[in-house]
Amino acid sequence: MVKLDVTQLRYLSNEEFRVLVAIEMGMKNHHLVPTPLVERVAALRHGGVRKFLDNLLRLKLIHHDAKKYDGYYLNYPGYDYLALKTFMKRGHLSGVGRQIGVGKESDIYCACNEEGDEIVIKFHRLGRTSFRTVKHNRDYLKGRKASNWLYLSRLSALKEFAFMKALHSVGINTPTPIDCNRHGVLMDLIKGYPLYQVKEIAHPRRVMRKCLDIIVNLAEYGLIHGDFNEFNLLVVEKEEMEGGVIEIDIVVIDFPQMVSTSHENADFYFDRDVECIHEFFGKRFAASIDYRPKLSDIQKTNDLDVEVEASGFSKEMAKEFERLLKEENEANQDDEDDEDEDQADQDQDDTFDESKFESNITEEEFEKSADQVTNNHDNDDHEETASVATSTRTTTTRTMRSLKPIDEDAIKHKVKNLLSKRNQPNVMRLAKRNAQKGDRDTRKMKQEIREINKAGEL
């Protein structure tokens, strides 16, 4: 998990921020940004880029890699500093507080603006769930770039800000969007509780109907949340004036996965959102209502694509965002498939294919090779007997070993493996591994392989 430490933010000089921006710009077409390029892009008047790079590296705001060639790339802490610096310059942020939430693709912190009001800053961190395959994700030969995750996080933040702004403008209960830069989104603080933390609630069926009405209302505007569950809903209590009845409002958060009703899988996403609400209220509060809206029954009354595009997230960005996410997910799946295929190939190599053997060797050659191996074993037995008679030390050593008799079927099986050209490298590898363990029979097998090769049988 990426830990946000802003203690050094106030001490960074403008030159060091210029170096961070230079690395960020270089990562548009470089996986590793070489030092000469950083110097040219930063264009510091008095030089000293290498000194600033060392300081940024010490603060773990950048990463240095010299395996392929010497270069640097920006990581999430450095990306956080750039976003925070921009928010502060715009006058929307003056301090960052404790962490109030964490997800699989984001970190949420409490902050304050220049007026002292509490706000929320959300950093998108796509790629965190792919750390289990980090050794494959950092393989330069596979054509993937680590900078893709920073770019995807930026698109995810821009998408959430655009949808939040559009939904808030039409009256949907969402946090008030304030600003967006890079992978960070500023919004106001909602003083409520996540629905999954609520153990008891008054009138659960009424609250359940409110949640389903929000799903329908979003569909009327041509949108589907895509992840409408108890983790992305906030319960806010408000007191009405008449009778002092406490009314509950539902606030929707987390919009990066929102799709249009014209999406090819729109029905699937809509039905999944509806089922998530029914399943949660049924398990938690034993509440159920006979109301399961269908997307085909909802009439579209408004189109928020114009508002979303006006907020900065165009249709081209949406297509690129979906394409990059699909590529990264397929790449991670390919990594797992490659591991399974490698293991299957290794198991297959260790298995002898008798049909291929029979097509490459005649029965006469097989019998000749079997006789040769049998004679070799007989000679080994005679040599062992002579060694026992002439050396007490050899006798003591060999009597401590468990000798297994070799029958005719075992000899034929060994000859089959030896005469298979495809299996010969595996036999040699197995022989080398067992020879290190002191296996006497394996040393004889290696001798047999050498003798068969000399005889021209392979």
C-alpha positions as CSV (number, residue, x, y, z in Angstrom):
1,M,0.0,0.0,0.0
2,V,1.3,3.5,-0.9
3,K,1.7,5.6,2.2
4,L,1.2,9.4,1.9
5,D,3.9,11.3,3.8
6,V,3.6,15.1,3.3
7,T,6.2,16.2,5.9
8,Q,8.7,17.0,3.1
9,L,6.3,18.8,0.9
10,R,7.0,22.2,2.3
11,Y,10.7,21.7,2.1
12,L,11.0,20.9,-1.6
13,S,12.3,23.7,-3.7
14,N,10.9,24.9,-7.0
15,E,13.8,23.3,-8.8
16,E,13.0,19.9,-7.4
17,F,9.4,20.2,-8.5
18,R,10.7,21.2,-12.0
19,V,12.7,17.9,-12.0
20,L,9.6,15.9,-11.0
21,V,7.6,17.6,-13.8
22,A,10.5,16.8,-16.2
23,I,10.4,13.1,-15.3
24,E,6.6,13.1,-15.6
25,M,6.8,14.7,-19.1
26,G,9.5,12.3,-20.2
27,M,7.4,9.3,-19.1
28,K,4.9,10.1,-21.9
29,N,7.3,8.3,-24.3
30,H,9.9,6.7,-22.1
31,H,9.6,3.9,-19.5
32,L,12.9,5.1,-18.0
33,V,13.7,8.7,-18.4
34,P,17.5,9.2,-18.9
35,T,19.3,11.8,-17.0
36,P,20.3,13.9,-20.0
37,L,16.6,14.2,-21.0
38,V,15.7,15.3,-17.5
39,E,18.3,18.0,-17.7
40,R,17.0,19.3,-21.0
41,V,13.4,19.3,-20.0
42,A,13.9,20.8,-16.6
43,A,16.2,23.5,-18.0
44,L,17.5,24.7,-14.7
45,R,19.4,27.9,-14.9
46,H,22.3,26.8,-12.7
47,G,22.2,23.1,-13.4
48,G,22.5,20.7,-10.5
49,V,19.9,18.2,-11.8
50,R,21.8,15.2,-10.5
51,K,21.9,16.6,-7.0
52,F,18.1,17.1,-7.0
53,L,17.6,13.6,-8.4
54,D,19.6,12.2,-5.5
55,N,17.5,14.1,-3.0
56,L,14.2,13.0,-4.7
57,L,15.5,9.5,-4.8
58,R,16.3,9.7,-1.1
59,L,12.8,10.8,-0.3
60,K,11.4,7.9,-2.4
61,L,9.5,10.2,-4.8
62,I,11.2,8.7,-7.8
63,H,12.7,5.3,-8.7
64,H,16.1,4.7,-10.3
65,D,16.7,1.7,-12.5
66,A,19.9,0.8,-14.2
67,K,19.2,-2.8,-15.3
68,K,18.6,-2.0,-19.0
69,Y,19.9,1.5,-19.1
70,D,20.3,4.3,-16.6
71,G,17.1,6.2,-16.0
72,Y,14.3,7.3,-13.6
73,Y,10.6,7.1,-13.4
74,L,7.9,8.6,-11.2
75,N,6.1,6.6,-8.6
76,Y,2.9,7.3,-6.7
77,P,4.4,9.4,-3.8
78,G,6.0,11.7,-6.3
79,Y,2.8,11.9,-8.3
80,D,1.0,12.7,-5.0
81,Y,3.4,15.6,-4.4
82,L,2.7,17.1,-7.8
83,A,-1.0,16.9,-7.4
84,L,-0.9,18.4,-3.9
85,K,1.4,21.2,-5.1
86,T,-1.1,22.1,-7.8
87,F,-4.1,22.1,-5.4
88,M,-2.2,24.4,-3.1
89,K,-1.3,26.8,-5.9
90,R,-5.0,27.0,-7.0
91,G,-6.0,27.9,-3.4
92,H,-8.1,24.8,-2.9
93,L,-5.9,23.0,-0.3
94,S,-4.0,24.1,2.7
95,G,-3.4,20.9,4.7
96,V,-3.7,17.1,4.6
97,G,-4.9,15.1,7.6
98,R,-5.4,11.5,8.5
99,Q,-6.5,8.7,6.2
100,I,-10.2,8.0,6.4
101,G,-10.7,5.4,3.8
102,V,-8.8,2.9,1.6
103,G,-9.9,0.8,-1.3
104,K,-8.4,-1.5,-3.8
105,E,-7.9,1.3,-6.3
106,S,-7.8,4.5,-4.1
107,D,-6.8,6.2,-0.9
108,I,-9.0,8.8,0.8
109,Y,-7.6,11.5,3.2
110,C,-9.2,14.2,5.2
111,A,-7.9,17.7,4.3
112,C,-8.8,21.4,4.8
113,N,-9.0,24.4,2.5
114,E,-7.8,27.9,3.1
115,E,-11.0,28.8,4.9
116,G,-10.4,26.0,7.4
117,D,-13.3,23.9,6.1
118,E,-12.9,20.1,6.1
119,I,-12.7,18.6,2.6
120,V,-11.7,15.2,1.2
121,I,-8.9,14.3,-1.2
122,K,-9.1,11.1,-3.1
123,F,-6.0,9.6,-4.8
124,H,-6.7,7.0,-7.5
125,R,-4.1,4.2,-7.4
126,L,-4.9,1.8,-10.2
127,G,-2.6,-1.2,-10.4
128,R,-2.4,-2.0,-6.7
129,T,-4.3,-5.3,-7.1
130,S,-1.7,-6.3,-9.7
131,F,1.2,-6.4,-7.3
132,R,0.9,-10.2,-7.1
133,T,2.3,-10.3,-10.6
134,V,4.7,-7.4,-10.1
135,K,7.7,-9.4,-11.5
136,H,5.8,-9.8,-14.8
137,N,4.5,-6.2,-14.8
138,R,8.1,-4.9,-14.6
139,D,9.3,-7.1,-17.5
140,Y,10.5,-4.6,-20.1
141,L,10.5,-7.2,-22.9
142,K,6.7,-7.6,-22.8
143,G,6.0,-4.1,-24.0
144,R,4.1,-2.9,-21.0
145,K,5.0,0.4,-19.3
146,A,4.9,1.0,-15.6
147,S,3.8,4.6,-16.4
148,N,0.5,3.2,-17.7
149,W,-0.8,2.9,-14.2
150,L,-0.1,6.6,-13.5
151,Y,-1.9,7.5,-16.7
152,L,-4.8,5.2,-16.0
153,S,-5.1,6.6,-12.5
154,R,-5.2,10.1,-14.0
155,L,-8.0,9.1,-16.4
156,S,-9.9,7.4,-13.6
157,A,-9.8,10.5,-11.5
158,L,-10.9,12.7,-14.4
159,K,-13.7,10.3,-15.1
160,E,-15.0,10.4,-11.5
161,F,-14.7,14.1,-11.3
162,A,-16.6,14.6,-14.6
163,F,-19.5,12.2,-13.6
164,M,-19.6,13.6,-10.1
165,K,-19.9,17.2,-11.4
166,A,-22.6,16.2,-14.0
167,L,-24.7,14.2,-11.4
168,H,-24.4,16.9,-8.8
169,S,-25.7,19.5,-11.3
170,V,-28.9,17.6,-11.9
171,G,-29.7,17.0,-8.2
172,I,-28.3,13.5,-7.6
173,N,-27.0,13.1,-4.0
174,T,-23.2,13.1,-4.5
175,P,-20.3,14.9,-2.8
176,T,-19.8,18.4,-4.1
177,P,-16.8,18.3,-6.6
178,I,-14.2,21.0,-6.0
179,D,-11.1,20.3,-8.2
180,C,-9.2,17.6,-10.0
181,N,-5.6,17.3,-10.9
182,R,-3.6,14.3,-12.1
183,H,-4.9,11.3,-10.1
184,G,-6.4,13.4,-7.2
185,V,-10.0,14.6,-6.7
186,L,-11.1,17.2,-4.2
187,M,-14.6,17.1,-2.8
188,D,-16.5,18.2,0.2
189,L,-16.8,16.0,3.3
190,I,-20.0,14.1,3.8
191,K,-20.7,13.5,7.4
192,G,-22.3,10.1,7.2
193,Y,-21.6,6.4,7.5
194,P,-20.9,3.8,4.9
195,L,-23.9,1.5,4.5
196,Y,-21.8,-1.6,5.2
197,Q,-21.0,-0.3,8.7
198,V,-24.7,0.2,9.6
199,K,-26.0,-2.6,11.8
200,E,-29.5,-1.3,12.5
201,I,-31.7,1.1,10.6
202,A,-35.2,2.3,10.9
203,H,-37.6,1.4,8.1
204,P,-35.0,-0.7,6.0
205,R,-37.5,-1.3,3.2
206,R,-38.0,2.4,2.8
207,V,-34.2,2.9,2.6
208,M,-33.9,-0.1,0.2
209,R,-36.5,1.5,-2.1
210,K,-34.5,4.8,-2.0
211,C,-31.4,2.9,-3.2
212,L,-33.3,1.3,-6.1
213,D,-34.9,4.6,-7.0
214,I,-31.4,6.1,-7.3
215,I,-30.4,3.3,-9.7
216,V,-33.5,4.0,-11.8
217,N,-32.9,7.8,-11.7
218,L,-29.4,7.3,-13.0
219,A,-30.7,5.1,-15.8
220,E,-33.2,7.9,-16.7
221,Y,-30.2,10.2,-17.2
222,G,-28.5,7.5,-19.4
223,L,-26.0,6.3,-16.8
224,I,-25.3,3.1,-14.8
225,H,-23.2,3.2,-11.7
226,G,-21.6,-0.3,-12.3
227,D,-20.6,-0.8,-8.6
228,F,-23.7,0.2,-6.7
229,N,-23.3,-1.7,-3.4
230,E,-23.0,-1.0,0.3
231,F,-19.4,0.1,0.1
232,N,-20.2,3.0,-2.2
233,L,-23.3,4.3,-0.4
234,L,-23.2,6.8,2.5
235,V,-26.1,7.0,5.0
236,V,-26.7,10.5,6.2
237,E,-29.3,11.4,8.9
238,K,-31.2,14.6,8.7
239,E,-34.0,15.9,11.0
240,E,-37.1,17.2,9.5
241,M,-38.9,20.1,11.0
242,E,-42.4,18.5,11.2
243,G,-42.7,16.0,14.1
244,G,-38.9,15.7,14.6
245,V,-38.8,12.6,12.3
246,I,-35.3,11.6,11.3
247,E,-35.1,11.1,7.6
248,I,-32.3,9.2,6.0
249,D,-30.6,10.3,2.8
250,I,-28.4,8.1,0.6
251,V,-25.3,9.7,-1.0
252,V,-23.6,7.9,-3.9
253,I,-19.8,7.9,-4.2
254,D,-17.2,6.2,-6.4
255,F,-17.9,6.7,-10.1
256,P,-14.8,5.5,-12.1
257,Q,-16.7,2.4,-13.3
258,M,-19.8,4.2,-14.4
259,V,-21.0,3.4,-17.9
260,S,-23.6,4.6,-20.3
261,T,-27.0,2.8,-20.9
262,S,-25.9,2.4,-24.5
263,H,-23.0,0.2,-23.4
264,E,-23.0,-3.3,-24.9
265,N,-23.2,-4.9,-21.4
266,A,-25.5,-2.3,-19.9
267,D,-28.2,-4.8,-19.0
268,F,-25.7,-6.9,-17.1
269,Y,-24.4,-4.0,-15.1
270,F,-27.8,-2.7,-14.3
271,D,-29.1,-6.0,-13.1
272,R,-26.0,-6.5,-11.0
273,D,-26.5,-3.2,-9.2
274,V,-30.1,-4.1,-8.5
275,E,-29.2,-7.6,-7.2
276,C,-26.4,-6.1,-4.9
277,I,-29.1,-4.0,-3.1
278,H,-31.5,-6.9,-2.8
279,E,-28.8,-9.2,-1.5
280,F,-27.4,-6.8,1.1
281,F,-30.7,-5.7,2.6
282,G,-31.9,-9.3,2.6
283,K,-28.9,-10.6,4.6
284,R,-28.3,-7.6,6.9
285,F,-31.8,-6.4,7.7
286,A,-34.0,-9.4,6.5
287,A,-35.8,-6.9,4.3
288,S,-37.2,-7.6,0.8
289,I,-39.6,-5.8,-1.5
290,D,-41.2,-6.9,-4.7
291,Y,-39.5,-4.4,-6.9
292,R,-36.8,-5.3,-9.4
293,P,-36.6,-2.7,-12.1
294,K,-35.4,-3.6,-15.6
295,L,-33.4,-1.4,-17.8
296,S,-35.6,-2.1,-20.8
297,D,-38.6,-0.6,-18.9
298,I,-36.9,2.7,-18.1
299,Q,-37.4,5.6,-20.5
300,K,-34.4,7.8,-21.0
301,T,-35.3,11.4,-20.2
302,N,-32.0,13.1,-20.3
303,D,-28.5,12.6,-21.6
304,L,-25.5,13.5,-19.4
305,D,-22.9,12.8,-22.1
306,V,-22.8,16.5,-22.9
307,E,-22.3,17.6,-19.3
308,V,-19.6,14.9,-18.8
309,E,-17.7,15.9,-21.9
310,A,-17.9,19.6,-20.9
311,S,-16.3,18.7,-17.6
312,G,-13.2,17.5,-19.4
313,F,-13.7,13.7,-19.9
314,S,-14.4,13.2,-23.6
315,K,-15.7,10.2,-25.4
316,E,-12.2,9.6,-26.8
317,M,-10.8,9.5,-23.2
318,A,-13.5,7.1,-22.2
319,K,-12.6,4.7,-25.0
320,E,-8.9,5.0,-24.3
321,F,-9.5,4.4,-20.6
322,E,-11.5,1.2,-21.3
323,R,-8.9,0.0,-23.9
324,L,-6.0,0.5,-21.5
325,L,-7.8,-1.2,-18.6
326,K,-8.7,-4.1,-20.9
327,E,-5.1,-4.4,-22.1
328,E,-3.7,-4.4,-18.5
329,N,-6.3,-7.0,-17.3
330,E,-5.5,-9.2,-20.3
331,A,-1.8,-8.8,-19.7
332,N,-2.2,-9.9,-16.1
333,Q,-4.3,-12.9,-17.2
334,D,-1.7,-13.8,-19.8
335,D,0.9,-13.8,-17.1
336,E,-1.1,-16.4,-15.1
337,D,-1.7,-18.4,-18.3
338,D,2.0,-18.4,-19.2
339,E,2.9,-19.7,-15.7
340,D,0.3,-22.5,-16.1
341,E,1.6,-23.4,-19.6
342,D,5.2,-23.4,-18.5
343,Q,4.3,-25.8,-15.7
344,A,2.3,-28.0,-18.1
345,D,5.1,-28.1,-20.6
346,Q,7.5,-29.1,-17.9
347,D,5.3,-31.9,-16.8
348,Q,4.8,-33.0,-20.4
349,D,8.5,-33.0,-21.1
350,D,9.0,-35.4,-18.1
351,T,6.5,-37.8,-19.7
352,F,7.7,-40.2,-22.3
353,D,5.7,-40.4,-25.5
354,E,5.8,-44.1,-26.5
355,S,4.2,-43.6,-29.9
356,K,7.0,-41.2,-31.0
357,F,9.6,-43.7,-29.7
358,E,8.2,-46.6,-31.6
359,S,8.1,-44.5,-34.9
360,N,11.8,-43.6,-34.5
361,I,13.4,-46.9,-33.4
362,T,13.1,-50.4,-34.7
363,E,12.7,-53.5,-32.6
364,E,16.2,-54.8,-33.6
365,E,17.8,-51.6,-32.5
366,F,15.9,-51.7,-29.2
367,E,17.0,-55.3,-28.4
368,K,20.6,-54.4,-29.3
369,S,20.6,-51.4,-27.0
370,A,18.9,-53.4,-24.2
371,D,21.6,-56.1,-24.5
372,Q,24.3,-53.4,-24.3
373,V,22.8,-51.9,-21.2
374,T,22.5,-55.3,-19.6
375,N,26.2,-56.0,-20.3
376,N,27.1,-52.7,-18.8
377,H,25.3,-53.5,-15.6
378,D,27.0,-56.9,-15.4
379,N,30.3,-55.3,-15.8
380,D,29.5,-52.8,-13.1
381,D,28.5,-55.7,-10.8
382,H,31.9,-57.4,-11.4
383,E,33.8,-54.2,-10.8
384,E,31.9,-53.7,-7.5
385,T,32.7,-57.3,-6.4
386,A,36.4,-56.7,-7.0
387,S,36.3,-53.4,-5.2
388,V,34.7,-55.1,-2.1
389,A,37.4,-57.7,-2.1
390,T,40.3,-55.3,-2.3
391,S,39.3,-52.3,-0.2
392,T,37.8,-52.3,3.3
393,R,36.9,-48.6,3.0
394,T,34.9,-49.2,-0.2
395,T,33.1,-52.1,1.3
396,T,32.0,-50.1,4.4
397,T,30.8,-47.2,2.2
398,R,28.8,-49.3,-0.2
399,T,27.1,-51.5,2.4
400,M,25.6,-48.3,3.9
401,R,23.8,-47.7,0.7
402,S,20.5,-49.3,-0.2
403,L,21.0,-51.1,-3.4
404,K,17.9,-51.7,-5.6
405,P,17.9,-54.6,-8.1
406,I,17.4,-53.6,-11.7
407,D,15.1,-56.0,-13.6
408,E,14.7,-56.4,-17.3
409,D,11.6,-54.2,-17.6
410,A,13.3,-51.3,-15.8
411,I,16.3,-51.6,-18.2
412,K,13.9,-51.5,-21.2
413,H,12.2,-48.4,-19.8
414,K,15.5,-46.7,-19.3
415,V,16.5,-47.5,-22.8
416,K,13.3,-46.0,-24.2
417,N,14.0,-42.8,-22.4
418,L,17.6,-42.7,-23.5
419,L,16.8,-43.3,-27.2
420,S,14.1,-40.6,-27.3
421,K,15.8,-37.5,-28.8
422,R,13.1,-35.2,-27.3
423,N,13.5,-36.6,-23.8
424,Q,17.3,-36.7,-23.8
425,P,17.9,-33.2,-22.4
426,N,15.5,-34.0,-19.6
427,V,17.3,-37.2,-18.8
428,M,20.6,-35.4,-18.6
429,R,19.1,-32.8,-16.4
430,L,17.6,-35.4,-14.1
431,A,20.8,-37.3,-14.1
432,K,22.8,-34.2,-13.1
433,R,20.3,-33.4,-10.3
434,N,20.4,-37.0,-8.9
435,A,24.1,-37.3,-9.3
436,Q,24.5,-34.4,-6.9
437,K,22.5,-36.4,-4.3
438,G,24.9,-39.4,-4.7
439,D,22.6,-41.7,-6.6
440,R,24.8,-44.6,-7.9
441,D,22.3,-45.7,-10.6
442,T,22.1,-42.3,-12.1
443,R,25.9,-42.2,-12.6
444,K,25.6,-45.5,-14.5
445,M,22.8,-44.0,-16.6
446,K,25.1,-41.1,-17.6
447,Q,27.8,-43.6,-18.6
448,E,25.2,-45.5,-20.6
449,I,24.2,-42.3,-22.4
450,R,27.7,-41.6,-23.4
451,E,28.3,-45.1,-24.6
452,I,25.1,-45.1,-26.7
453,N,26.0,-41.8,-28.2
454,K,29.5,-43.1,-29.1
455,A,27.9,-46.2,-30.7
456,G,25.8,-43.9,-32.9
457,E,22.5,-45.3,-31.7
458,L,21.0,-41.8,-31.3
